[in-house]
Amino acid sequence: MVVPVAVAKVIRVSVSGEIDSYTVDRLIHAIEPHLDISDALIVVDLSDVTFLGAAGLRALVEAENHVRRVGSSLCLISRTAAVHRSLALLDVVRG
């Protein structure tokens, strides 16, 4: 990962298991404390996530919008095909 020079802090949050409408609160509680930090790169490691549903995608889009407003960046990491397919939908959600 290349970290831009302007970024003062790198914060890594790891999430595991299934993220759906029943468990999305765990994702939100994991990343929410870091969303108001300015000039940060917030890395959300989804490598151990086995399913990422619409509720999880919505939470990630909201987190991304929030960190942009405070001058930070959100980076998502994944290594499973199922999560990659879900993350590919983010471009549709963003557009």
mmCIF file as gemmi writes it, N, C-alpha and C atoms, coordinates in Angstrom:
data_model
loop_
_atom_site.group_PDB
_atom_site.id
_atom_site.type_symbol
_atom_site.label_atom_id
_atom_site.label_alt_id
_atom_site.label_comp_id
_atom_site.label_asym_id
_atom_site.label_entity_id
_atom_site.label_seq_id
_atom_site.pdbx_PDB_ins_code
_atom_site.Cartn_x
_atom_site.Cartn_y
_atom_site.Cartn_z
_atom_site.occupancy
_atom_site.B_iso_or_equiv
_atom_site.pdbx_formal_charge
_atom_site.auth_seq_id
_atom_site.auth_asym_id
_atom_site.pdbx_PDB_model_num
ATOM 1 N N . MET Axp A 1 ? 0.841 -1.169 0 1 0 ? 1 A 1
ATOM 2 C CA . MET Axp A 1 ? 0 0 0 1 0 ? 1 A 1
ATOM 3 C C . MET Axp A 1 ? 0.888 1.234 0 1 0 ? 1 A 1
ATOM 4 N N . VAL Axp A 2 ? 0.567 2.18 -0.839 1 0 ? 2 A 1
ATOM 5 C CA . VAL Axp A 2 ? 1.27 3.456 -0.888 1 0 ? 2 A 1
ATOM 6 C C . VAL Axp A 2 ? 0.433 4.479 -0.132 1 0 ? 2 A 1
ATOM 7 N N . VAL Axp A 3 ? 1.061 5.129 0.854 1 0 ? 3 A 1
ATOM 8 C CA . VAL Axp A 3 ? 0.363 6.117 1.663 1 0 ? 3 A 1
ATOM 9 C C . VAL Axp A 3 ? 0.778 7.5 1.192 1 0 ? 3 A 1
ATOM 10 N N . PRO Axp A 4 ? -0.192 8.336 0.788 1 0 ? 4 A 1
ATOM 11 C CA . PRO Axp A 4 ? 0.144 9.689 0.342 1 0 ? 4 A 1
ATOM 12 C C . PRO Axp A 4 ? 0.856 10.468 1.449 1 0 ? 4 A 1
ATOM 13 N N . VAL Axp A 5 ? 1.783 11.327 1.074 1 0 ? 5 A 1
ATOM 14 C CA . VAL Axp A 5 ? 2.552 12.098 2.038 1 0 ? 5 A 1
ATOM 15 C C . VAL Axp A 5 ? 1.651 12.981 2.895 1 0 ? 5 A 1
ATOM 16 N N . ALA Axp A 6 ? 0.553 13.464 2.332 1 0 ? 6 A 1
ATOM 17 C CA . ALA Axp A 6 ? -0.341 14.366 3.054 1 0 ? 6 A 1
ATOM 18 C C . ALA Axp A 6 ? -1.092 13.667 4.185 1 0 ? 6 A 1
ATOM 19 N N . VAL Axp A 7 ? -1.107 12.353 4.166 1 0 ? 7 A 1
ATOM 20 C CA . VAL Axp A 7 ? -1.818 11.601 5.195 1 0 ? 7 A 1
ATOM 21 C C . VAL Axp A 7 ? -0.926 11.473 6.417 1 0 ? 7 A 1
ATOM 22 N N . ALA Axp A 8 ? -1.413 11.951 7.55 1 0 ? 8 A 1
ATOM 23 C CA . ALA Axp A 8 ? -0.618 11.944 8.774 1 0 ? 8 A 1
ATOM 24 C C . ALA Axp A 8 ? -0.795 10.65 9.565 1 0 ? 8 A 1
ATOM 25 N N . LYS Axp A 9 ? -1.938 9.994 9.435 1 0 ? 9 A 1
ATOM 26 C CA . LYS Axp A 9 ? -2.236 8.829 10.257 1 0 ? 9 A 1
ATOM 27 C C . LYS Axp A 9 ? -2.795 7.7 9.387 1 0 ? 9 A 1
ATOM 28 N N . VAL Axp A 10 ? -2.41 6.48 9.721 1 0 ? 10 A 1
ATOM 29 C CA . VAL Axp A 10 ? -2.989 5.303 9.088 1 0 ? 10 A 1
ATOM 30 C C . VAL Axp A 10 ? -3.649 4.489 10.196 1 0 ? 10 A 1
ATOM 31 N N . ILE Axp A 11 ? -4.925 4.23 10.017 1 0 ? 11 A 1
ATOM 32 C CA . ILE Axp A 11 ? -5.708 3.48 11.001 1 0 ? 11 A 1
ATOM 33 C C . ILE Axp A 11 ? -6.225 2.23 10.313 1 0 ? 11 A 1
ATOM 34 N N . ARG Axp A 12 ? -5.946 1.078 10.898 1 0 ? 12 A 1
ATOM 35 C CA . ARG Axp A 12 ? -6.379 -0.184 10.3 1 0 ? 12 A 1
ATOM 36 C C . ARG Axp A 12 ? -7.449 -0.811 11.188 1 0 ? 12 A 1
ATOM 37 N N . VAL Axp A 13 ? -8.552 -1.184 10.553 1 0 ? 13 A 1
ATOM 38 C CA . VAL Axp A 13 ? -9.662 -1.839 11.246 1 0 ? 13 A 1
ATOM 39 C C . VAL Axp A 13 ? -9.915 -3.156 10.528 1 0 ? 13 A 1
ATOM 40 N N . SER Axp A 14 ? -9.862 -4.257 11.272 1 0 ? 14 A 1
ATOM 41 C CA . SER Axp A 14 ? -10.125 -5.572 10.686 1 0 ? 14 A 1
ATOM 42 C C . SER Axp A 14 ? -11.52 -6.048 11.072 1 0 ? 14 A 1
ATOM 43 N N . VAL Axp A 15 ? -12.21 -6.61 10.096 1 0 ? 15 A 1
ATOM 44 C CA . VAL Axp A 15 ? -13.571 -7.101 10.297 1 0 ? 15 A 1
ATOM 45 C C . VAL Axp A 15 ? -13.611 -8.534 9.797 1 0 ? 15 A 1
ATOM 46 N N . SER Axp A 16 ? -14.427 -9.372 10.438 1 0 ? 16 A 1
ATOM 47 C CA . SER Axp A 16 ? -14.509 -10.77 9.997 1 0 ? 16 A 1
ATOM 48 C C . SER Axp A 16 ? -15.959 -11.254 10.031 1 0 ? 16 A 1
ATOM 49 N N . GLY Axp A 17 ? -16.184 -12.396 9.409 1 0 ? 17 A 1
ATOM 50 C CA . GLY Axp A 17 ? -17.51 -13.013 9.404 1 0 ? 17 A 1
ATOM 51 C C . GLY Axp A 17 ? -18.4 -12.483 8.301 1 0 ? 17 A 1
ATOM 52 N N . GLU Axp A 18 ? -19.695 -12.643 8.502 1 0 ? 18 A 1
ATOM 53 C CA . GLU Axp A 18 ? -20.683 -12.177 7.536 1 0 ? 18 A 1
ATOM 54 C C . GLU Axp A 18 ? -21.167 -10.792 7.93 1 0 ? 18 A 1
ATOM 55 N N . ILE Axp A 19 ? -21.296 -9.909 6.935 1 0 ? 19 A 1
ATOM 56 C CA . ILE Axp A 19 ? -21.832 -8.575 7.182 1 0 ? 19 A 1
ATOM 57 C C . ILE Axp A 19 ? -23.126 -8.448 6.385 1 0 ? 19 A 1
ATOM 58 N N . ASP Axp A 20 ? -24.219 -8.475 7.126 1 0 ? 20 A 1
ATOM 59 C CA . ASP Axp A 20 ? -25.543 -8.337 6.525 1 0 ? 20 A 1
ATOM 60 C C . ASP Axp A 20 ? -26.375 -7.426 7.417 1 0 ? 20 A 1
ATOM 61 N N . SER Axp A 21 ? -27.666 -7.373 7.184 1 0 ? 21 A 1
ATOM 62 C CA . SER Axp A 21 ? -28.509 -6.456 7.957 1 0 ? 21 A 1
ATOM 63 C C . SER Axp A 21 ? -28.541 -6.803 9.444 1 0 ? 21 A 1
ATOM 64 N N . TYR Axp A 22 ? -28.255 -8.046 9.794 1 0 ? 22 A 1
ATOM 65 C CA . TYR Axp A 22 ? -28.255 -8.452 11.194 1 0 ? 22 A 1
ATOM 66 C C . TYR Axp A 22 ? -26.932 -8.133 11.899 1 0 ? 22 A 1
ATOM 67 N N . THR Axp A 23 ? -25.853 -8.062 11.134 1 0 ? 23 A 1
ATOM 68 C CA . THR Axp A 23 ? -24.529 -7.897 11.751 1 0 ? 23 A 1
ATOM 69 C C . THR Axp A 23 ? -23.831 -6.59 11.381 1 0 ? 23 A 1
ATOM 70 N N . VAL Axp A 24 ? -24.475 -5.752 10.582 1 0 ? 24 A 1
ATOM 71 C CA . VAL Axp A 24 ? -23.834 -4.526 10.101 1 0 ? 24 A 1
ATOM 72 C C . VAL Axp A 24 ? -23.435 -3.603 11.253 1 0 ? 24 A 1
ATOM 73 N N . ASP Axp A 25 ? -24.147 -3.691 12.366 1 0 ? 25 A 1
ATOM 74 C CA . ASP Axp A 25 ? -23.793 -2.848 13.519 1 0 ? 25 A 1
ATOM 75 C C . ASP Axp A 25 ? -22.373 -3.11 13.999 1 0 ? 25 A 1
ATOM 76 N N . ARG Axp A 26 ? -21.906 -4.349 13.884 1 0 ? 26 A 1
ATOM 77 C CA . ARG Axp A 26 ? -20.519 -4.654 14.28 1 0 ? 26 A 1
ATOM 78 C C . ARG Axp A 26 ? -19.529 -3.917 13.391 1 0 ? 26 A 1
ATOM 79 N N . LEU Axp A 27 ? -19.813 -3.85 12.093 1 0 ? 27 A 1
ATOM 80 C CA . LEU Axp A 27 ? -18.957 -3.098 11.172 1 0 ? 27 A 1
ATOM 81 C C . LEU Axp A 27 ? -18.983 -1.619 11.524 1 0 ? 27 A 1
ATOM 82 N N . ILE Axp A 28 ? -20.158 -1.087 11.73 1 0 ? 28 A 1
ATOM 83 C CA . ILE Axp A 28 ? -20.295 0.339 12.046 1 0 ? 28 A 1
ATOM 84 C C . ILE Axp A 28 ? -19.558 0.671 13.342 1 0 ? 28 A 1
ATOM 85 N N . HIS Axp A 29 ? -19.727 -0.148 14.367 1 0 ? 29 A 1
ATOM 86 C CA . HIS Axp A 29 ? -19.059 0.114 15.644 1 0 ? 29 A 1
ATOM 87 C C . HIS Axp A 29 ? -17.542 -0.009 15.534 1 0 ? 29 A 1
ATOM 88 N N . ALA Axp A 30 ? -17.061 -0.817 14.599 1 0 ? 30 A 1
ATOM 89 C CA . ALA Axp A 30 ? -15.619 -0.972 14.426 1 0 ? 30 A 1
ATOM 90 C C . ALA Axp A 30 ? -14.995 0.254 13.754 1 0 ? 30 A 1
ATOM 91 N N . ILE Axp A 31 ? -15.699 0.839 12.785 1 0 ? 31 A 1
ATOM 92 C CA . ILE Axp A 31 ? -15.096 1.942 12.031 1 0 ? 31 A 1
ATOM 93 C C . ILE Axp A 31 ? -15.523 3.322 12.513 1 0 ? 31 A 1
ATOM 94 N N . GLU Axp A 32 ? -16.679 3.41 13.141 1 0 ? 32 A 1
ATOM 95 C CA . GLU Axp A 32 ? -17.236 4.706 13.531 1 0 ? 32 A 1
ATOM 96 C C . GLU Axp A 32 ? -16.303 5.567 14.397 1 0 ? 32 A 1
ATOM 97 N N . PRO Axp A 33 ? -15.586 5.001 15.369 1 0 ? 33 A 1
ATOM 98 C CA . PRO Axp A 33 ? -14.726 5.85 16.205 1 0 ? 33 A 1
ATOM 99 C C . PRO Axp A 33 ? -13.613 6.571 15.44 1 0 ? 33 A 1
ATOM 100 N N . HIS Axp A 34 ? -13.326 6.116 14.24 1 0 ? 34 A 1
ATOM 101 C CA . HIS Axp A 34 ? -12.212 6.675 13.472 1 0 ? 34 A 1
ATOM 102 C C . HIS Axp A 34 ? -12.646 7.648 12.372 1 0 ? 34 A 1
ATOM 103 N N . LEU Axp A 35 ? -13.926 7.79 12.155 1 0 ? 35 A 1
ATOM 104 C CA . LEU Axp A 35 ? -14.415 8.54 11.001 1 0 ? 35 A 1
ATOM 105 C C . LEU Axp A 35 ? -14.218 10.046 11.091 1 0 ? 35 A 1
ATOM 106 N N . ASP Axp A 36 ? -14.084 10.588 12.279 1 0 ? 36 A 1
ATOM 107 C CA . ASP Axp A 36 ? -13.927 12.037 12.418 1 0 ? 36 A 1
ATOM 108 C C . ASP Axp A 36 ? -12.475 12.486 12.488 1 0 ? 36 A 1
ATOM 109 N N . ILE Axp A 37 ? -11.549 11.58 12.285 1 0 ? 37 A 1
ATOM 110 C CA . ILE Axp A 37 ? -10.131 11.929 12.319 1 0 ? 37 A 1
ATOM 111 C C . ILE Axp A 37 ? -9.742 12.5 10.953 1 0 ? 37 A 1
ATOM 112 N N . SER Axp A 38 ? -9.225 13.711 10.946 1 0 ? 38 A 1
ATOM 113 C CA . SER Axp A 38 ? -8.851 14.331 9.672 1 0 ? 38 A 1
ATOM 114 C C . SER Axp A 38 ? -7.432 13.93 9.283 1 0 ? 38 A 1
ATOM 115 N N . ASP Axp A 39 ? -7.145 14.062 7.998 1 0 ? 39 A 1
ATOM 116 C CA . ASP Axp A 39 ? -5.839 13.728 7.441 1 0 ? 39 A 1
ATOM 117 C C . ASP Axp A 39 ? -5.402 12.307 7.775 1 0 ? 39 A 1
ATOM 118 N N . ALA Axp A 40 ? -6.325 11.373 7.669 1 0 ? 40 A 1
ATOM 119 C CA . ALA Axp A 40 ? -6.024 9.979 7.988 1 0 ? 40 A 1
ATOM 120 C C . ALA Axp A 40 ? -6.381 9.082 6.806 1 0 ? 40 A 1
ATOM 121 N N . LEU Axp A 41 ? -5.714 7.966 6.761 1 0 ? 41 A 1
ATOM 122 C CA . LEU Axp A 41 ? -6.085 6.893 5.846 1 0 ? 41 A 1
ATOM 123 C C . LEU Axp A 41 ? -6.666 5.793 6.72 1 0 ? 41 A 1
ATOM 124 N N . ILE Axp A 42 ? -7.946 5.511 6.548 1 0 ? 42 A 1
ATOM 125 C CA . ILE Axp A 42 ? -8.607 4.477 7.325 1 0 ? 42 A 1
ATOM 126 C C . ILE Axp A 42 ? -8.704 3.235 6.443 1 0 ? 42 A 1
ATOM 127 N N . VAL Axp A 43 ? -7.986 2.21 6.837 1 0 ? 43 A 1
ATOM 128 C CA . VAL Axp A 43 ? -7.933 0.96 6.087 1 0 ? 43 A 1
ATOM 129 C C . VAL Axp A 43 ? -8.892 -0.023 6.75 1 0 ? 43 A 1
ATOM 130 N N . VAL Axp A 44 ? -9.896 -0.443 6.012 1 0 ? 44 A 1
ATOM 131 C CA . VAL Axp A 44 ? -10.848 -1.432 6.51 1 0 ? 44 A 1
ATOM 132 C C . VAL Axp A 44 ? -10.485 -2.76 5.851 1 0 ? 44 A 1
ATOM 133 N N . ASP Axp A 45 ? -9.955 -3.668 6.657 1 0 ? 45 A 1
ATOM 134 C CA . ASP Axp A 45 ? -9.51 -4.969 6.168 1 0 ? 45 A 1
ATOM 135 C C . ASP Axp A 45 ? -10.679 -5.942 6.232 1 0 ? 45 A 1
ATOM 136 N N . LEU Axp A 46 ? -11.184 -6.292 5.073 1 0 ? 46 A 1
ATOM 137 C CA . LEU Axp A 46 ? -12.315 -7.211 4.945 1 0 ? 46 A 1
ATOM 138 C C . LEU Axp A 46 ? -11.848 -8.607 4.539 1 0 ? 46 A 1
ATOM 139 N N . SER Axp A 47 ? -10.566 -8.892 4.705 1 0 ? 47 A 1
ATOM 140 C CA . SER Axp A 47 ? -9.997 -10.16 4.249 1 0 ? 47 A 1
ATOM 141 C C . SER Axp A 47 ? -10.652 -11.379 4.886 1 0 ? 47 A 1
ATOM 142 N N . ASP Axp A 48 ? -11.134 -11.257 6.102 1 0 ? 48 A 1
ATOM 143 C CA . ASP Axp A 48 ? -11.772 -12.384 6.779 1 0 ? 48 A 1
ATOM 144 C C . ASP Axp A 48 ? -13.294 -12.306 6.746 1 0 ? 48 A 1
ATOM 145 N N . VAL Axp A 49 ? -13.828 -11.457 5.866 1 0 ? 49 A 1
ATOM 146 C CA . VAL Axp A 49 ? -15.281 -11.358 5.689 1 0 ? 49 A 1
ATOM 147 C C . VAL Axp A 49 ? -15.696 -12.393 4.646 1 0 ? 49 A 1
ATOM 148 N N . THR Axp A 50 ? -16.701 -13.181 4.971 1 0 ? 50 A 1
ATOM 149 C CA . THR Axp A 50 ? -17.16 -14.242 4.066 1 0 ? 50 A 1
ATOM 150 C C . THR Axp A 50 ? -18.376 -13.838 3.243 1 0 ? 50 A 1
ATOM 151 N N . PHE Axp A 51 ? -19.085 -12.796 3.684 1 0 ? 51 A 1
ATOM 152 C CA . PHE Axp A 51 ? -20.253 -12.304 2.952 1 0 ? 51 A 1
ATOM 153 C C . PHE Axp A 51 ? -20.4 -10.824 3.244 1 0 ? 51 A 1
ATOM 154 N N . LEU Axp A 52 ? -20.63 -10.031 2.2 1 0 ? 52 A 1
ATOM 155 C CA . LEU Axp A 52 ? -20.836 -8.595 2.352 1 0 ? 52 A 1
ATOM 156 C C . LEU Axp A 52 ? -22.127 -8.239 1.628 1 0 ? 52 A 1
ATOM 157 N N . GLY Axp A 53 ? -23.175 -8.026 2.404 1 0 ? 53 A 1
ATOM 158 C CA . GLY Axp A 53 ? -24.487 -7.739 1.844 1 0 ? 53 A 1
ATOM 159 C C . GLY Axp A 53 ? -24.722 -6.261 1.624 1 0 ? 53 A 1
ATOM 160 N N . ALA Axp A 54 ? -25.933 -5.946 1.193 1 0 ? 54 A 1
ATOM 161 C CA . ALA Axp A 54 ? -26.301 -4.566 0.871 1 0 ? 54 A 1
ATOM 162 C C . ALA Axp A 54 ? -26.154 -3.635 2.066 1 0 ? 54 A 1
ATOM 163 N N . ALA Axp A 55 ? -26.497 -4.11 3.258 1 0 ? 55 A 1
ATOM 164 C CA . ALA Axp A 55 ? -26.374 -3.263 4.452 1 0 ? 55 A 1
ATOM 165 C C . ALA Axp A 55 ? -24.912 -2.902 4.707 1 0 ? 55 A 1
ATOM 166 N N . GLY Axp A 56 ? -24.022 -3.84 4.498 1 0 ? 56 A 1
ATOM 167 C CA . GLY Axp A 56 ? -22.595 -3.574 4.669 1 0 ? 56 A 1
ATOM 168 C C . GLY Axp A 56 ? -22.076 -2.605 3.625 1 0 ? 56 A 1
ATOM 169 N N . LEU Axp A 57 ? -22.521 -2.77 2.391 1 0 ? 57 A 1
ATOM 170 C CA . LEU Axp A 57 ? -22.12 -1.843 1.332 1 0 ? 57 A 1
ATOM 171 C C . LEU Axp A 57 ? -22.607 -0.433 1.635 1 0 ? 57 A 1
ATOM 172 N N . ARG Axp A 58 ? -23.842 -0.321 2.09 1 0 ? 58 A 1
ATOM 173 C CA . ARG Axp A 58 ? -24.396 0.981 2.445 1 0 ? 58 A 1
ATOM 174 C C . ARG Axp A 58 ? -23.574 1.64 3.553 1 0 ? 58 A 1
ATOM 175 N N . ALA Axp A 59 ? -23.207 0.866 4.56 1 0 ? 59 A 1
ATOM 176 C CA . ALA Axp A 59 ? -22.41 1.394 5.672 1 0 ? 59 A 1
ATOM 177 C C . ALA Axp A 59 ? -21.042 1.86 5.183 1 0 ? 59 A 1
ATOM 178 N N . LEU Axp A 60 ? -20.444 1.13 4.259 1 0 ? 60 A 1
ATOM 179 C CA . LEU Axp A 60 ? -19.137 1.518 3.731 1 0 ? 60 A 1
ATOM 180 C C . LEU Axp A 60 ? -19.224 2.785 2.884 1 0 ? 60 A 1
ATOM 181 N N . VAL Axp A 61 ? -20.288 2.918 2.103 1 0 ? 61 A 1
ATOM 182 C CA . VAL Axp A 61 ? -20.477 4.135 1.31 1 0 ? 61 A 1
ATOM 183 C C . VAL Axp A 61 ? -20.676 5.337 2.228 1 0 ? 61 A 1
ATOM 184 N N . GLU Axp A 62 ? -21.482 5.172 3.261 1 0 ? 62 A 1
ATOM 185 C CA . GLU Axp A 62 ? -21.693 6.262 4.216 1 0 ? 62 A 1
ATOM 186 C C . GLU Axp A 62 ? -20.391 6.631 4.919 1 0 ? 62 A 1
ATOM 187 N N . ALA Axp A 63 ? -19.603 5.629 5.285 1 0 ? 63 A 1
ATOM 188 C CA . ALA Axp A 63 ? -18.308 5.899 5.933 1 0 ? 63 A 1
ATOM 189 C C . ALA Axp A 63 ? -17.374 6.632 4.977 1 0 ? 63 A 1
ATOM 190 N N . GLU Axp A 64 ? -17.349 6.211 3.718 1 0 ? 64 A 1
ATOM 191 C CA . GLU Axp A 64 ? -16.506 6.87 2.728 1 0 ? 64 A 1
ATOM 192 C C . GLU Axp A 64 ? -16.91 8.331 2.541 1 0 ? 64 A 1
ATOM 193 N N . ASN Axp A 65 ? -18.201 8.579 2.453 1 0 ? 65 A 1
ATOM 194 C CA . ASN Axp A 65 ? -18.683 9.96 2.312 1 0 ? 65 A 1
ATOM 195 C C . ASN Axp A 65 ? -18.299 10.801 3.523 1 0 ? 65 A 1
ATOM 196 N N . HIS Axp A 66 ? -18.398 10.216 4.7 1 0 ? 66 A 1
ATOM 197 C CA . HIS Axp A 66 ? -18.077 10.941 5.929 1 0 ? 66 A 1
ATOM 198 C C . HIS Axp A 66 ? -16.591 11.289 5.995 1 0 ? 66 A 1
ATOM 199 N N . VAL Axp A 67 ? -15.722 10.321 5.723 1 0 ? 67 A 1
ATOM 200 C CA . VAL Axp A 67 ? -14.284 10.601 5.83 1 0 ? 67 A 1
ATOM 201 C C . VAL Axp A 67 ? -13.833 11.619 4.789 1 0 ? 67 A 1
ATOM 202 N N . ARG Axp A 68 ? -14.455 11.624 3.641 1 0 ? 68 A 1
ATOM 203 C CA . ARG Axp A 68 ? -14.112 12.641 2.634 1 0 ? 68 A 1
ATOM 204 C C . ARG Axp A 68 ? -14.434 14.04 3.135 1 0 ? 68 A 1
ATOM 205 N N . ARG Axp A 69 ? -15.565 14.17 3.831 1 0 ? 69 A 1
ATOM 206 C CA . ARG Axp A 69 ? -15.952 15.485 4.365 1 0 ? 69 A 1
ATOM 207 C C . ARG Axp A 69 ? -14.965 16.01 5.402 1 0 ? 69 A 1
ATOM 208 N N . VAL Axp A 70 ? -14.318 15.112 6.15 1 0 ? 70 A 1
ATOM 209 C CA . VAL Axp A 70 ? -13.373 15.558 7.18 1 0 ? 70 A 1
ATOM 210 C C . VAL Axp A 70 ? -11.934 15.573 6.674 1 0 ? 70 A 1
ATOM 211 N N . GLY Axp A 71 ? -11.734 15.237 5.396 1 0 ? 71 A 1
ATOM 212 C CA . GLY Axp A 71 ? -10.404 15.318 4.808 1 0 ? 71 A 1
ATOM 213 C C . GLY Axp A 71 ? -9.567 14.062 4.954 1 0 ? 71 A 1
ATOM 214 N N . SER Axp A 72 ? -10.214 12.92 5.065 1 0 ? 72 A 1
ATOM 215 C CA . SER Axp A 72 ? -9.499 11.648 5.158 1 0 ? 72 A 1
ATOM 216 C C . SER Axp A 72 ? -9.86 10.761 3.977 1 0 ? 72 A 1
ATOM 217 N N . SER Axp A 73 ? -9.299 9.556 3.966 1 0 ? 73 A 1
ATOM 218 C CA . SER Axp A 73 ? -9.562 8.594 2.9 1 0 ? 73 A 1
ATOM 219 C C . SER Axp A 73 ? -9.897 7.236 3.502 1 0 ? 73 A 1
ATOM 220 N N . LEU Axp A 74 ? -10.681 6.466 2.778 1 0 ? 74 A 1
ATOM 221 C CA . LEU Axp A 74 ? -11.054 5.123 3.196 1 0 ? 74 A 1
ATOM 222 C C . LEU Axp A 74 ? -10.507 4.146 2.161 1 0 ? 74 A 1
ATOM 223 N N . CYS Axp A 75 ? -9.834 3.121 2.639 1 0 ? 75 A 1
ATOM 224 C CA . CYS Axp A 75 ? -9.271 2.089 1.768 1 0 ? 75 A 1
ATOM 225 C C . CYS Axp A 75 ? -9.852 0.75 2.201 1 0 ? 75 A 1
ATOM 226 N N . LEU Axp A 76 ? -10.369 -0.03 1.255 1 0 ? 76 A 1
ATOM 227 C CA . LEU Axp A 76 ? -10.958 -1.326 1.558 1 0 ? 76 A 1
ATOM 228 C C . LEU Axp A 76 ? -10.055 -2.426 1.019 1 0 ? 76 A 1
ATOM 229 N N . ILE Axp A 77 ? -9.778 -3.413 1.856 1 0 ? 77 A 1
ATOM 230 C CA . ILE Axp A 77 ? -8.934 -4.54 1.476 1 0 ? 77 A 1
ATOM 231 C C . ILE Axp A 77 ? -9.766 -5.813 1.582 1 0 ? 77 A 1
ATOM 232 N N . SER Axp A 78 ? -9.659 -6.661 0.585 1 0 ? 78 A 1
ATOM 233 C CA . SER Axp A 78 ? -10.367 -7.939 0.603 1 0 ? 78 A 1
ATOM 234 C C . SER Axp A 78 ? -9.578 -8.968 -0.179 1 0 ? 78 A 1
ATOM 235 N N . ARG Axp A 79 ? -9.778 -10.214 0.17 1 0 ? 79 A 1
ATOM 236 C CA . ARG Axp A 79 ? -9.107 -11.275 -0.587 1 0 ? 79 A 1
ATOM 237 C C . ARG Axp A 79 ? -10.045 -12.396 -0.994 1 0 ? 79 A 1
ATOM 238 N N . THR Axp A 80 ? -11.35 -12.253 -0.728 1 0 ? 80 A 1
ATOM 239 C CA . THR Axp A 80 ? -12.291 -13.298 -1.115 1 0 ? 80 A 1
ATOM 240 C C . THR Axp A 80 ? -13.098 -12.867 -2.335 1 0 ? 80 A 1
ATOM 241 N N . ALA Axp A 81 ? -13.404 -13.818 -3.178 1 0 ? 81 A 1
ATOM 242 C CA . ALA Axp A 81 ? -14.151 -13.527 -4.405 1 0 ? 81 A 1
ATOM 243 C C . ALA Axp A 81 ? -15.539 -12.985 -4.097 1 0 ? 81 A 1
ATOM 244 N N . ALA Axp A 82 ? -16.177 -13.529 -3.072 1 0 ? 82 A 1
ATOM 245 C CA . ALA Axp A 82 ? -17.529 -13.073 -2.731 1 0 ? 82 A 1
ATOM 246 C C . ALA Axp A 82 ? -17.531 -11.602 -2.344 1 0 ? 82 A 1
ATOM 247 N N . VAL Axp A 83 ? -16.563 -11.18 -1.562 1 0 ? 83 A 1
ATOM 248 C CA . VAL Axp A 83 ? -16.494 -9.779 -1.141 1 0 ? 83 A 1
ATOM 249 C C . VAL Axp A 83 ? -16.064 -8.902 -2.311 1 0 ? 83 A 1
ATOM 250 N N . HIS Axp A 84 ? -15.179 -9.394 -3.161 1 0 ? 84 A 1
ATOM 251 C CA . HIS Axp A 84 ? -14.781 -8.63 -4.35 1 0 ? 84 A 1
ATOM 252 C C . HIS Axp A 84 ? -15.986 -8.337 -5.233 1 0 ? 84 A 1
ATOM 253 N N . ARG Axp A 85 ? -16.856 -9.323 -5.402 1 0 ? 85 A 1
ATOM 254 C CA . ARG Axp A 85 ? -18.061 -9.113 -6.215 1 0 ? 85 A 1
ATOM 255 C C . ARG Axp A 85 ? -18.953 -8.048 -5.589 1 0 ? 85 A 1
ATOM 256 N N . SER Axp A 86 ? -19.102 -8.1 -4.278 1 0 ? 86 A 1
ATOM 257 C CA . SER Axp A 86 ? -19.922 -7.087 -3.597 1 0 ? 86 A 1
ATOM 258 C C . SER Axp A 86 ? -19.289 -5.712 -3.723 1 0 ? 86 A 1
ATOM 259 N N . LEU Axp A 87 ? -17.988 -5.637 -3.545 1 0 ? 87 A 1
ATOM 260 C CA . LEU Axp A 87 ? -17.297 -4.334 -3.634 1 0 ? 87 A 1
ATOM 261 C C . LEU Axp A 87 ? -17.385 -3.761 -5.047 1 0 ? 87 A 1
ATOM 262 N N . ALA Axp A 88 ? -17.456 -4.62 -6.055 1 0 ? 88 A 1
ATOM 263 C CA . ALA Axp A 88 ? -17.587 -4.144 -7.433 1 0 ? 88 A 1
ATOM 264 C C . ALA Axp A 88 ? -18.893 -3.367 -7.599 1 0 ? 88 A 1
ATOM 265 N N . LEU Axp A 89 ? -19.894 -3.678 -6.793 1 0 ? 89 A 1
ATOM 266 C CA . LEU Axp A 89 ? -21.163 -2.965 -6.845 1 0 ? 89 A 1
ATOM 267 C C . LEU Axp A 89 ? -21.048 -1.55 -6.289 1 0 ? 89 A 1
ATOM 268 N N . LEU Axp A 90 ? -20.003 -1.28 -5.529 1 0 ? 90 A 1
ATOM 269 C CA . LEU Axp A 90 ? -19.842 0.068 -4.965 1 0 ? 90 A 1
ATOM 270 C C . LEU Axp A 90 ? -19.788 1.132 -6.061 1 0 ? 90 A 1
ATOM 271 N N . ASP Axp A 91 ? -19.185 0.814 -7.192 1 0 ? 91 A 1
ATOM 272 C CA . ASP Axp A 91 ? -19.145 1.787 -8.292 1 0 ? 91 A 1
ATOM 273 C C . ASP Axp A 91 ? -20.553 2.109 -8.773 1 0 ? 91 A 1
ATOM 274 N N . VAL Axp A 92 ? -21.442 1.124 -8.752 1 0 ? 92 A 1
ATOM 275 C CA . VAL Axp A 92 ? -22.827 1.36 -9.146 1 0 ? 92 A 1
ATOM 276 C C . VAL Axp A 92 ? -23.516 2.221 -8.091 1 0 ? 92 A 1
ATOM 277 N N . VAL Axp A 93 ? -23.278 1.929 -6.809 1 0 ? 93 A 1
ATOM 278 C CA . VAL Axp A 93 ? -23.894 2.666 -5.721 1 0 ? 93 A 1
ATOM 279 C C . VAL Axp A 93 ? -23.4 4.115 -5.714 1 0 ? 93 A 1
ATOM 280 N N . ARG Axp A 94 ? -22.113 4.301 -5.965 1 0 ? 94 A 1
ATOM 281 C CA . ARG Axp A 94 ? -21.521 5.638 -5.949 1 0 ? 94 A 1
ATOM 282 C C . ARG Axp A 94 ? -22.052 6.478 -7.099 1 0 ? 94 A 1
ATOM 283 N N . GLY Axp A 95 ? -22.283 5.851 -8.268 1 0 ? 95 A 1
ATOM 284 C CA . GLY Axp A 95 ? -22.666 6.57 -9.465 1 0 ? 95 A 1
ATOM 285 C C . GLY Axp A 95 ? -24.058 7.055 -9.413 1 0 ? 95 A 1
